[in-house]
Amino acid sequence: MRQQGDSIHPILIQWGPLTVVTHDAFTVLALGVGLALYYRELRLWGWLGGPIVWISMAAVLGGTIGARLDADRGAPPAVLRPRGFH
């Protein structure tokens, strides 16, 4: 539970005109770690190169577009909502 005086720090770094928001910084960090692990596994299994690169790029692009469309759309239609979700 939050106590009085606690605060949320949405800005991680502010340096002149450059502002780095905490959520964005950790999102980029998570993507970087995930891609590094993915690259390592592909290299380990000998799958790096060829069609897997295009498939991976399409998956990331599709996920990005889907997430943006979902965020722009707002709440899901009633058909997709679980029971009891308002």
Secondary structure by P-SEA (a helix, b strand, c coil): cccccccccccccccccbbbbaaaaaaaaaaaaaaaaaaaaaaaacccccaaaaaaaaaaaaaaaaaaaaaaaccccccccccccc
